[in-house]
Amino acid sequence: MRTRTKKRGAAALPAAVIVAVLPLVVAAPSAGAAAHDRSGAVKKAPSASHQAMDPRLIAIQKKQQVLDKIAGDITEGLSEHDRAKVPGFTEIELDLNHNHLRLHWKGTPPQRVRRILAHLPNGVTAEVRPARYSKADLHKARNKLLRAGRPIALRPSSTTDPIRITSLAGANDGSGLEITYDEDRGAGYRDRKDPLARDERNTRSSKVKALTDRLTGINTTATYKPLSDDAISSGGSAQPHLTNGAAASGAMRKHDAPPWYGGAALRNPSGGICSSGFAVTDSHGNNMLTTAKHCDGKDGYWHTWEGGDDVGVSDHLQSNALVDTVGIALHDPADGYLYDGEANRTDGYAKPVTGYGHNNVGDYVCTDGANGGVHCNVVLSKVDVGVTGADGGYRPVTDLGYATDWPSHGVAAVNGDSGGPVFVGANNWTTDEARGTITALDKTVTCPSELNADTVLDGHQRKPWCLAGVYYVPIYETLHDLKWTLNTAG
């Protein structure tokens, strides 16, 4: 392992650098912000006068902070899944473009909620729409399609072939339960595209709906959707790539060093690339680094992607398949910082994690995968989704977002970003608020020119594979289920 007394000072870049034409939205410190130096020193960032600052994302961030606060008050600060405890509540949607809240409620909202809506901040509007089912109703119906915590196999009367449930979620408007499915090809197999003709597929979907209507007792929709893509790479040579020259002299995303940061590229136990997540402390006081459980394999040893430095070993007593997370028992400590910017960035730029938050439909979030870098154009389309990963494991609570074309090219993440953090920018993008951990990807798209073999870290082992959708496990679920504490900095 590399030894040195000073790990990269997170480059003291001025102002949030947010360039709309780039596929990677780089969030750097604002003017005058302190940049972290691993030696304990603090540098002062230079003036922001020479940096381009996109006011649109700053405006969105400010609106989101306000609307998330209102949503949190309405939902009593509960997580996406636990909001079923609020009688009558179905879902809340944020419309950041119009500074608007759309609340779906079964029955009449209580006086507490009506009072909040009657005293909204200036410029914020809201509406309440009647819902057929509450979130509690939808949870009860969803549970009827689970056995031992996993989706049951469906067998419509027209066929003996098993149908595999690929996701379960309540409709945002409370109109019913949304079910996606595909033909079950067995463990490790999936269809890349629909193998049936349109009319035959429509007939199959109608029969699946009829079955799930009967099993759940409520209205359902059934839509064909292949098993989600795994966010892990297909593996590679177990021999680490050794760097030289400048790349070896300073720590960075592709060649991290203690204290370990989130969003770093790790060589997983099977030889492929995965991402480090967050620094946490377990219930025994041990400092750990998170990553995706489905990345684990073989002997459980983890190394830096470049250099092959020893990071630690998977602690199987500190793991949970339901949240697809495993803690890495470390030889050296991890710190509450996340790498930012492009995957191949070499200046070691990172930002402090200052806490965590819950998620709402309509939120803008940033994915921070080691292989593809940071993408801050991901808008949540659904929360509280149960999804079956490509490894066959069922994650009962995930959030699902898709990339917008603005401010970048419709890419949410790159295959190999598994385990990477999801965050939102805070304090004018100088700090990060933890939101979750990347577990699976959806909807292949053409990679833009900026994401190529030279910029995607394992791009010379395989062709870069870009995706528009990302499933992530909310950080609250991970911390709660594993009884961990999130390590923060600053």
Helices and strands as residue ranges (DSSP letters): E 34-36, E 42-44, H 55-74, G 82-85, E 89-95, E 100-105, H 111-118, E 125-130, H 135-143, E 146-147, E 150-151, E 163-170, E 177-183, H 198-216, E 220-224, E 229-230, H 246-249, E 260-262, E 265-267, E 273-275, E 279-281, E 287-292, G 293-295, E 301-304, E 310-320, G 321-323, E 325-330, E 334-339, E 350-356, E 364-369, E 373-388, E 394-403, E 413-414, E 421-426, E 431-445, E 466-474, H 475-482, E 485-486
